[in-house]
Every structure is written in C-alpha cells, then in structure tokens.
Amino acid sequence: MNVSREAMLALERHFVGALSAPARTWLEPVPASQLAFAGSVVRSQAGDCVADFGTVESPSCESRLVRVMNRGANPVLVHIGECPRWLAARWRDGADGIVPIVACAAGATLELTAAHDSENEFQGRIRFLVSDEVTSRIDELAVRMTTRRAYPIAQFDFNGSPIPRPFDLGNGARPYRLAVSNSSSVPLTVRFSDLPEWLTFEAGEQRRNGPLAGAFFERRAPFTIQLWARAVGPQQGVVRLETNDPRPQCRSIVLLLSAHVERPASQPAVPVAKPAIRNASSATTIRKPLAEEVETVPVALPRKRFAMRLYVLCALILVLITVAIIVRGLS
C-alpha cells in the first residue's frame, strides 16, 4: 500500500499529539505509613518503626511517651484499634480514644504503660485506624520489651501449704516435705540451721541426724528436703532457714514441728531353758514369760540325742566285728 507524504505527516501529528496529551488517570506515591512516630524509645528497624522499652528489671511498671504525627496532606482522625495484652496505650490529649492530627503539626502524645511481674520477652503491635474525609487505612507501631529479675524470687511448698504452719509428724511414719523453687534467673540460696535431736534431715542422697546447732545444710534452688521424726515420745522443736530473697517474709523462716513417736509393740522374750538338774529326767520344760500360766512342753536335750546316736553306732560296730570273727573261724 502506497501512502503519500502528506498522509504520513498527518498520522505522525496525530500520534505525537495523543502521546503528549495529559493522562486521564495517574498514580501518586503513598507513604508506607501515614503516621510518623518520635520519642526516646522509637527505633528504626528494616524501614519500620519500633517502640523498644529495652531490658528492664522486674517486677515493675514501665511508662513511655511516643509522639504521633501526620505526614499526609490532609488532617486525619486517629483511633487506637488493637493493643497487645501486656501493654496499655492511651492518648494524653483525648479522653475518648480518638484524636485529630493536623498535617505538618506537632501531633499527639501517646502514653504506653506496661506492668510486669515475670521474666519474659514481650512483643506485639499497636494498630491505629487513620481516617479522613475520603479514605481510611490502618497503620501499625511495633512494640517490644525484655524483663529480667533483679533478685531471686523464692517459691515454697511447705508440705502442701504456700505458707509455713505448725505441723505434727504424728508417729513418724510420714515425713515433712519442703520444696523450694526459684522464679528468677538470679540464683536463690537457702541455708538450714538448728536441727533438733529428734529429727532426721534428708536432701537427695544426703542425710543429717540431730542435734545440729547452727548452719548444717546450704543449697541453691530448686530442691526438695524431707524431715523425719525418729525419737520416741512427745517431741517439739523448730528448724530455721534463711534465703537471699530480699522480701522480709522469705528472708528468714521458722518451721514449727512436733511429733509423738510411740514405742514399738513389745516382742515376746526369747525363751531360756532352765539348767538340767542332776539325777533328773532327760526332758525339761521351757516357760514363756507371760502373765498367766501356760502348758509346759517336754523337749529332749540335744546332748541326750547325741548320746543315743553314739550308742547305736557303737552297737552296730560290735555286731560287724562279731560277724567278721565268725566268718573267719568257719573258713
């Protein structure tokens, strides 16, 4: 197909004009987050903002302030949507949880509060609902915190009770059990002292018998000990223990123990044979030491039995000798 020069110029003018005309639809870059955050705890990590409390001592209550600003072109309303369970977030300038933030202004102050009573690593995200007259979106702020115990936290099991109580070991058939554990990474040391003379102390393979005055055992938690009553009769005494837990109720503890160990039931005495009387019969009687009279039982003496066996043996030998002499005489 042949196209004239004027037709080619007309086509060129048409397409060049179409490409140079303004587009009806266009794209504008939108920031990853319409909100900007600032404060002493705000850190940048992989292009994201993180409110980092750092490592804090527990138990305690931490409070931090974060400034929230609008880097968009229009004013917005910001509402706190979701928050981690270990964290409380509120606006210092808004009582209903919603604050208006104008573009290119100082913004609003967000107060973050975290109460903790354990060693842990906490992480989560705060979600904000950001809306203007036309659109709405969700922005997030990551939060994290690490808690560590500053001192040991002792936990006791006083034979099934969380607190020390007077305990009666009864007849000594069951022990008193004390379990000690530590809910902190700081070592917990427990020292025992003043073991009464009627008690036996057991910890694993180690055993101590009273009386032991002063400190007699020391170990780091966790461990379990047992106390046994061993002396006969009514007994009462105390065992003392000290820890490096700074709490007054756990620093020094007194265990008040008692017992009433009964003497085992008496066993019948070993029967003793009376000495044989000269010119008496070859039988004797054994009398048991009972309150009432019992029937006597004749028992042959061991010496008489041996003598009878000896007589039988000698008689048998004499018979054999006599038979041998007779046989030799006949031959």
NUVO-471110 format. One line per 4 residues: number of its first residue (from 1); for each residue x, y, z of C-alpha. Coordinates in steps of 0.02 Angstrom, whole numbers, plus 50000, padded with zeros to 5 digits. Layout:
NUM	X,Y,Z ~ ...
REM end
This chain:
1	50000,50000,50000 ~ 50068,50170,49948 ~ 50043,50315,50069 ~ 50078,50492,50018
5	50196,50605,50110 ~ 50054,50715,50172 ~ 49962,50564,50242 ~ 50116,50509,50336
9	50136,50683,50411 ~ 49954,50682,50464 ~ 49973,50514,50552 ~ 50131,50573,50637
13	50046,50730,50701 ~ 49901,50625,50766 ~ 50005,50502,50867 ~ 50128,50629,50933
17	49985,50737,50993 ~ 49899,50591,51079 ~ 50058,50545,51174 ~ 50090,50722,51228
21	49912,50749,51295 ~ 49887,50740,51485 ~ 49833,50568,51552 ~ 49660,50548,51623
25	49721,50427,51762 ~ 49885,50438,51855 ~ 49972,50363,52010 ~ 50042,50459,52157
29	50163,50381,52284 ~ 50082,50348,52452 ~ 50194,50334,52607 ~ 50208,50161,52688
33	50134,50238,52846 ~ 50036,50399,52852 ~ 50086,50417,53034 ~ 50259,50462,53094
37	50323,50418,53268 ~ 50454,50502,53376 ~ 50517,50479,53553 ~ 50661,50415,53659
41	50604,50233,53636 ~ 50570,50241,53448 ~ 50694,50142,53344 ~ 50706,50108,53158
45	50717,49927,53105 ~ 50711,49870,52922 ~ 50618,50027,52871 ~ 50490,50006,53011
49	50468,50100,53175 ~ 50482,50005,53339 ~ 50444,50068,53514 ~ 50578,49975,53612
53	50569,49979,53803 ~ 50735,49888,53811 ~ 50783,49771,53955 ~ 50702,49819,54120
57	50703,49748,54295 ~ 50551,49652,54353 ~ 50432,49667,54442 ~ 50394,49848,54397
61	50282,49960,54290 ~ 50357,50047,54138 ~ 50285,50203,54058 ~ 50346,50282,53894
65	50287,50428,53785 ~ 50279,50423,53595 ~ 50238,50570,53483 ~ 50121,50529,53338
69	50122,50646,53187 ~ 50031,50656,53020 ~ 50143,50662,52867 ~ 50000,50665,52743
73	49923,50817,52658 ~ 49754,50816,52745 ~ 49703,50814,52930 ~ 49654,50643,52997
77	49568,50562,53144 ~ 49672,50429,53232 ~ 49591,50294,53338 ~ 49684,50162,53440
81	49621,49996,53374 ~ 49713,49842,53442 ~ 49847,49835,53575 ~ 49949,49690,53649
85	49878,49617,53808 ~ 50033,49660,53908 ~ 50027,49843,53856 ~ 49905,49987,53887
89	49901,50134,53765 ~ 49804,50297,53783 ~ 49805,50473,53712 ~ 49857,50605,53836
93	49758,50734,53737 ~ 49599,50634,53702 ~ 49485,50552,53828 ~ 49380,50452,53705
97	49525,50364,53618 ~ 49513,50468,53457 ~ 49620,50621,53420 ~ 49629,50735,53267
101	49803,50761,53197 ~ 49837,50901,53075 ~ 49964,50882,52937 ~ 50137,50954,52970
105	50097,50989,53153 ~ 50167,50934,53320 ~ 50047,50787,53326 ~ 49975,50698,53479
109	50059,50614,53627 ~ 50033,50428,53655 ~ 50068,50355,53828 ~ 50121,50171,53836
113	50114,50079,54004 ~ 50172,49900,54038 ~ 50155,49816,54208 ~ 50256,49655,54228
117	50297,49528,54362 ~ 50394,49393,54270 ~ 50546,49364,54163 ~ 50494,49367,53982
121	50518,49441,53809 ~ 50364,49540,53756 ~ 50324,49585,53575 ~ 50172,49649,53483
125	50096,49787,53375 ~ 49981,49934,53407 ~ 49857,49960,53266 ~ 49790,50134,53227
129	49635,50170,53122 ~ 49676,50326,53020 ~ 49532,50410,52926 ~ 49498,50573,52836
133	49350,50638,52737 ~ 49381,50518,52592 ~ 49483,50365,52641 ~ 49533,50262,52791
137	49682,50149,52823 ~ 49769,50052,52961 ~ 49943,50097,53022 ~ 50046,49996,53146
141	50181,50029,53276 ~ 50285,49880,53335 ~ 50324,49871,53522 ~ 50441,49758,53620
145	50512,49739,53795 ~ 50626,49618,53889 ~ 50607,49594,54077 ~ 50734,49518,54196
149	50726,49485,54382 ~ 50841,49595,54485 ~ 50839,49474,54633 ~ 50788,49293,54668
153	50604,49255,54690 ~ 50582,49107,54808 ~ 50431,48993,54795 ~ 50397,48869,54935
157	50287,48717,54957 ~ 50275,48686,55145 ~ 50206,48508,55137 ~ 50060,48566,55028
161	50043,48740,55103 ~ 50108,48903,55025 ~ 50150,48972,55198 ~ 50238,48890,55347
165	50117,48818,55476 ~ 50141,48711,55632 ~ 50147,48529,55579 ~ 50131,48368,55678
169	50226,48220,55608 ~ 50124,48101,55715 ~ 50207,47934,55746 ~ 50347,47969,55621
173	50278,47860,55481 ~ 50266,48007,55360 ~ 50394,48146,55333 ~ 50376,48334,55322
177	50411,48385,55141 ~ 50479,48556,55092 ~ 50505,48602,54907 ~ 50597,48761,54857
181	50598,48835,54682 ~ 50655,48998,54603 ~ 50557,49101,54475 ~ 50706,49213,54436
185	50869,49193,54340 ~ 50963,49259,54492 ~ 51024,49111,54599 ~ 50923,49077,54757
189	51021,49005,54905 ~ 50937,48926,55056 ~ 51027,48887,55220 ~ 50958,48771,55357
193	51010,48781,55539 ~ 50970,48714,55715 ~ 50913,48535,55682 ~ 50831,48460,55839
197	50896,48297,55908 ~ 50735,48202,55870 ~ 50734,48244,55683 ~ 50820,48169,55530
201	50854,48285,55383 ~ 50859,48211,55206 ~ 50902,48300,55043 ~ 50928,48180,54899
205	51069,48063,54948 ~ 51123,48169,55097 ~ 51060,48137,55274 ~ 51088,48228,55438
209	51035,48174,55613 ~ 51009,48299,55753 ~ 51058,48379,55863 ~ 51150,48502,55748
213	51168,48680,55812 ~ 51197,48819,55686 ~ 51201,48803,55497 ~ 51210,48622,55439
217	51150,48625,55256 ~ 51152,48750,55112 ~ 51097,48729,54931 ~ 51036,48826,54779
221	50856,48806,54724 ~ 50770,48706,54659 ~ 50775,48560,54779 ~ 50664,48459,54899
225	50701,48404,55078 ~ 50614,48287,55200 ~ 50611,48289,55390 ~ 50578,48127,55486
229	50536,48105,55670 ~ 50645,47969,55747 ~ 50650,47990,55937 ~ 50522,47901,56048
233	50398,48004,56147 ~ 50319,48176,56127 ~ 50435,48298,56038 ~ 50429,48479,55985
237	50554,48596,55904 ~ 50596,48715,55762 ~ 50703,48713,55605 ~ 50763,48880,55539
241	50802,48927,55359 ~ 50870,49085,55279 ~ 50869,49141,55096 ~ 50943,49282,54994
245	50768,49333,54938 ~ 50753,49518,54990 ~ 50569,49502,55037 ~ 50551,49503,55227
249	50429,49356,55231 ~ 50552,49248,55132 ~ 50715,49306,55209 ~ 50700,49210,55373
253	50576,49067,55402 ~ 50544,48958,55555 ~ 50467,48785,55540 ~ 50375,48733,55699
257	50365,48542,55705 ~ 50303,48417,55832 ~ 50284,48227,55844 ~ 50232,48089,55963
261	50325,47931,55917 ~ 50260,47779,56010 ~ 50371,47635,56064 ~ 50350,47483,55951
265	50243,47343,56020 ~ 50348,47231,56134 ~ 50402,47065,56058 ~ 50393,46903,56163
269	50555,46873,56253 ~ 50669,46735,56192 ~ 50632,46576,56294 ~ 50777,46520,56402
273	50794,46337,56452 ~ 50821,46302,56636 ~ 50984,46211,56679 ~ 50966,46023,56695
277	50959,45958,56874 ~ 51069,45811,56919 ~ 50977,45645,56926 ~ 50831,45724,56833
281	50743,45651,56684 ~ 50805,45680,56507 ~ 50662,45801,56473 ~ 50645,45981,56530
285	50517,46119,56510 ~ 50528,46295,56437 ~ 50416,46426,56517 ~ 50366,46584,56422
289	50367,46745,56523 ~ 50179,46777,56514 ~ 50063,46843,56647 ~ 49958,46685,56651
293	50023,46507,56666 ~ 50049,46410,56506 ~ 50062,46225,56471 ~ 50238,46152,56479
297	50308,46061,56328 ~ 50437,45921,56353 ~ 50590,45944,56246 ~ 50734,45820,56234
301	50904,45889,56268 ~ 51023,45894,56121 ~ 51160,45805,56223 ~ 51048,45655,56258
305	51005,45640,56074 ~ 51189,45639,56031 ~ 51225,45505,56163 ~ 51088,45391,56096
309	51156,45406,55920 ~ 51331,45364,55985 ~ 51264,45208,56075 ~ 51179,45147,55917
313	51338,45173,55815 ~ 51445,45077,55941 ~ 51322,44932,55945 ~ 51324,44923,55756
317	51514,44917,55755 ~ 51515,44773,55884 ~ 51393,44675,55778 ~ 51503,44695,55624
321	51658,44639,55719 ~ 51569,44485,55788 ~ 51509,44435,55614 ~ 51685,44454,55544
325	51759,44340,55681 ~ 51629,44205,55650 ~ 51659,44206,55463 ~ 51848,44192,55485
329	51827,44047,55608 ~ 51720,43949,55486 ~ 51842,43974,55348
REM end
